[in-house]
Amino acid sequence: MLWYKAWLETRWRFAFLVGSILVVWLAPLWISSTGVPPGVPAAKQWMGLQLGSVLLYIFTAIYLAGSGINSQTLYAATSGFHGSMLFTLSLPVSRRRLLFVRAGLGALLTCILVAIMAGYILLRRPEATSALQSLVYLTRAIVCTMPVYALSVLVACVLDEMWQFMSACFVWVAVFLLQARVEVVSRVSPLRGMSLNCYPITAPMPWAPVAVSLVLTGVLLSLSVLVLQRKDY
């Protein structure tokens, strides 16, 4: 029942993301068909597609985490109308299990969408891509997206949906700015780990961003459990 309830509360977010992905994928094809702008090399078009898909990795992770337990609109802010948060917290199950179901379903859907987007990027790549290169990129794209999702889950346990998305975006914008100026952050940033601009498909596995992503994901999800168990609603 919990998994089905979580799906009912996540399905429209998932449908919106599928539509957004299709828009990003079809845009280069539409530009090519209209000839605007003329003479754009295929490699440059693919690079734009790759950059757009990486931004969608981040958007997908943040947006799907918004179906967290505390992400519905505040009761007081809507004159007595609210989402399912109060009903969810009244269920005869532990908050840890509630978080596991919500975060688990969102993480599964995020991994599916990231894998599909990464596969499409590799399919549209002008050069040939081996099976090993594809597997390496799929793995690091999914792993490096998980800290983005885990942070959004933590924020969703603290803030309502009016601020959860914006707060998570601000944090990762700050990380992006830091990685351009601080060498240590640049080496371990998950945002660089999921990008083919920073680590080309021919490069070996970037273990530093991958390891940091795994550690961050575990720490952030653990903090989410602690916050949820100790907070009064």
Phi, psi and omega per residue, in radians:
M1 nan -0.742 -3.118
L2 -1.081 -0.735 3.137
W3 -1.136 -0.708 3.122
Y4 -1.165 -0.716 3.105
K5 -1.096 -0.724 3.112
A6 -1.120 -0.645 3.111
W7 -1.161 -0.709 3.119
L8 -1.063 -0.589 -3.119
E9 -1.503 -0.118 -3.091
T10 -2.010 -0.290 -2.942
R11 -1.069 -0.677 -3.094
W12 -1.277 -0.565 3.018
R13 -1.112 -0.737 3.125
F14 -1.106 -0.760 3.127
A15 -1.109 -0.701 3.112
F16 -1.107 -0.687 3.132
L17 -1.173 -0.682 3.094
V18 -1.057 -0.740 3.086
G19 -1.108 -0.710 3.122
S20 -1.118 -0.705 3.120
I21 -1.104 -0.747 3.136
L22 -1.097 -0.642 3.111
V23 -1.096 -0.784 3.141
V24 -1.137 -0.663 -3.123
W25 -1.241 -0.669 -3.066
L26 -1.411 -0.337 -3.114
A27 -1.043 -0.840 3.108
P28 -1.087 -0.621 3.119
L29 -1.161 -0.670 3.115
W30 -1.182 -0.711 3.110
I31 -1.097 -0.715 3.131
S32 -1.126 -0.669 -3.099
S33 -1.242 -0.543 -3.135
T34 -1.548 -0.259 -3.138
G35 1.331 0.367 -3.136
V36 -2.102 2.126 -0.126
P37 -1.397 2.667 -3.079
P38 -1.325 2.629 3.008
G39 1.270 0.369 3.118
V40 -1.387 2.143 -3.129
P41 -1.075 2.661 3.140
A42 -1.092 -0.625 3.136
A43 -1.114 -0.655 3.132
K44 -1.235 -0.680 3.068
Q45 -1.079 -0.724 3.137
W46 -1.154 -0.655 3.117
M47 -1.103 -0.676 3.070
G48 -1.137 -0.676 3.085
L49 -1.121 -0.719 3.138
Q50 -1.124 -0.753 3.134
L51 -1.142 -0.732 3.109
G52 -1.103 -0.661 3.129
S53 -1.208 -0.642 3.096
V54 -1.110 -0.712 3.064
L55 -1.094 -0.601 3.083
L56 -1.224 -0.541 3.019
Y57 -0.946 -0.882 -3.072
I58 -1.149 -0.803 -3.128
F59 -1.081 -0.729 3.135
T60 -1.055 -0.820 -3.111
A61 -1.103 -0.763 -3.119
I62 -1.202 -0.728 -3.036
Y63 -1.255 -0.721 3.141
L64 -1.208 -0.524 3.092
A65 -1.212 -0.237 3.130
G66 -1.225 -0.105 3.056
S67 -1.589 0.459 3.130
G68 -1.239 3.053 -3.015
I69 -1.119 -0.661 -3.059
N70 -1.794 0.333 -3.008
S71 -1.636 -0.138 3.133
Q72 -1.259 2.778 -3.115
T73 -1.049 2.496 -3.117
L74 -1.040 2.499 3.137
Y75 -1.060 -0.788 -3.090
A76 -1.208 -0.546 -3.074
A77 -1.320 -0.203 -3.094
T78 -2.088 0.397 3.070
S79 0.969 0.748 3.064
G80 1.696 -0.181 3.091
F81 -1.672 2.397 -3.081
H82 -2.592 3.002 3.105
G83 -1.455 -2.586 -3.035
S84 -1.704 0.210 -3.056
M85 -1.071 -0.826 -3.091
L86 -1.127 -0.677 3.085
F87 -1.173 -0.711 -3.120
T88 -1.068 -0.786 -3.101
L89 -1.266 -0.253 3.110
S90 -1.571 -0.061 3.133
L91 -1.177 2.573 -3.091
P92 -1.375 0.921 3.065
V93 -2.387 2.820 -3.120
S94 -1.265 2.692 3.093
R95 -1.165 -0.500 3.078
R96 -1.100 -0.731 3.126
R97 -1.194 -0.685 3.088
L98 -1.036 -0.772 3.133
L99 -1.152 -0.689 3.127
F100 -1.052 -0.754 -3.121
V101 -1.187 -0.862 -3.110
R102 -1.088 -0.910 -3.110
A103 -1.179 -0.613 -3.137
G104 -1.155 -0.761 3.124
L105 -1.151 -0.776 3.126
G106 -1.097 -0.696 3.118
A107 -1.150 -0.687 3.107
L108 -1.092 -0.817 3.134
L109 -1.139 -0.649 3.093
T110 -1.099 -0.795 3.136
C111 -1.082 -0.702 3.137
I112 -1.096 -0.832 -3.106
L113 -1.171 -0.709 3.118
V114 -1.121 -0.727 3.127
A115 -1.108 -0.715 3.117
I116 -1.136 -0.784 3.137
M117 -1.121 -0.758 3.139
A118 -1.119 -0.709 3.098
G119 -1.100 -0.671 3.117
Y120 -1.179 -0.668 3.081
I121 -1.019 -0.829 -3.120
L122 -1.174 -0.600 3.111
L123 -1.157 -0.636 -3.122
R124 -1.505 -0.062 -3.118
R125 -1.120 2.289 -3.113
P126 -1.044 -0.672 3.133
E127 -1.509 2.839 3.105
A128 -1.258 2.565 3.138
T129 -2.206 2.191 -3.128
S130 -1.330 2.899 3.134
A131 -1.115 -0.683 3.132
L132 -1.149 -0.752 3.104
Q133 -1.085 -0.690 3.111
S134 -1.121 -0.761 -3.138
L135 -1.113 -0.732 3.131
V136 -1.084 -0.778 -3.108
Y137 -1.217 -0.724 3.099
L138 -1.029 -0.726 -3.125
T139 -1.131 -0.867 -3.082
R140 -1.263 -0.509 3.080
A141 -1.131 -0.760 3.140
I142 -1.212 -0.818 -3.101
V143 -1.096 -0.741 -3.097
C144 -1.337 -0.230 3.045
T145 -1.472 -0.414 -3.071
M146 -1.103 -0.653 3.061
P147 -1.087 -0.597 3.073
V148 -1.078 -0.759 3.124
Y149 -1.177 -0.767 -3.089
A150 -1.115 -0.703 3.091
L151 -1.108 -0.700 3.129
S152 -1.148 -0.611 3.064
V153 -1.110 -0.769 3.121
L154 -1.069 -0.783 3.124
V155 -1.132 -0.630 3.131
A156 -1.186 -0.340 3.075
C157 -1.459 -0.171 -3.080
V158 -1.971 -0.757 -3.044
L159 -1.926 2.760 3.053
D160 -1.445 3.088 -2.998
E161 -1.162 -0.307 3.131
M162 -1.215 -0.433 -3.072
W163 -2.100 -0.290 -3.060
Q164 -1.048 -0.851 -3.078
F165 -1.141 -0.798 -3.108
M166 -1.134 -0.711 -3.128
S167 -1.105 -0.790 3.120
A168 -1.099 -0.689 3.104
C169 -1.095 -0.754 -3.140
F170 -1.071 -0.697 -3.139
V171 -1.093 -0.787 -3.080
W172 -1.349 -0.447 2.982
V173 -1.142 -0.704 3.092
A174 -1.106 -0.710 3.090
V175 -1.095 -0.723 3.125
F176 -1.079 -0.728 3.127
L177 -1.201 -0.651 3.128
L178 -1.171 -0.702 -3.098
Q179 -1.168 -0.343 3.093
A180 -1.438 -0.208 -3.059
R181 -2.165 -0.410 -3.107
V182 -1.986 2.111 -3.039
E183 -1.150 -0.668 -3.122
V184 -1.089 -0.787 3.114
V185 -1.122 -0.655 -3.130
S186 -1.086 -0.633 -3.095
R187 -1.264 -0.531 -3.013
V188 -1.969 0.042 -3.055
S189 -1.156 2.234 3.050
P190 -1.089 -0.489 -3.139
L191 -1.128 -0.606 3.079
R192 -1.337 -0.548 -3.114
G193 -1.155 -0.514 -3.113
M194 -1.567 -0.056 -3.037
S195 -1.781 2.423 3.053
L196 -1.444 -0.251 3.046
N197 -1.198 -0.676 -3.113
C198 -1.444 -0.729 3.125
Y199 -2.217 1.704 -3.109
P200 -1.027 2.868 -3.099
I201 -1.107 -0.441 -3.132
T202 -1.475 -0.158 -3.136
A203 -1.377 2.697 3.082
P204 -1.201 2.973 -3.140
M205 -1.009 2.169 3.073
P206 -1.346 1.588 -2.995
W207 -1.175 -0.550 -3.114
A208 -1.094 -0.927 3.083
P209 -1.081 -0.626 -3.133
V210 -1.151 -0.797 -3.140
A211 -1.131 -0.773 3.120
V212 -1.104 -0.644 3.124
S213 -1.109 -0.748 3.125
L214 -1.120 -0.753 3.141
V215 -1.139 -0.814 -3.139
L216 -1.051 -0.729 -3.141
T217 -1.058 -0.815 3.129
G218 -1.097 -0.767 -3.124
V219 -1.136 -0.792 -3.088
L220 -1.168 -0.686 3.101
L221 -1.201 -0.628 3.076
S222 -1.117 -0.740 3.079
L223 -1.100 -0.628 3.112
S224 -1.086 -0.734 3.108
V225 -1.094 -0.777 -3.128
L226 -1.100 -0.759 -3.139
V227 -1.102 -0.787 -3.082
L228 -1.150 -0.632 -3.113
Q229 -1.290 -0.472 -3.050
R230 -1.748 -0.156 -3.059
K231 -1.552 2.433 3.036
D232 -1.634 2.288 -3.141
Y233 -1.886 nan nan
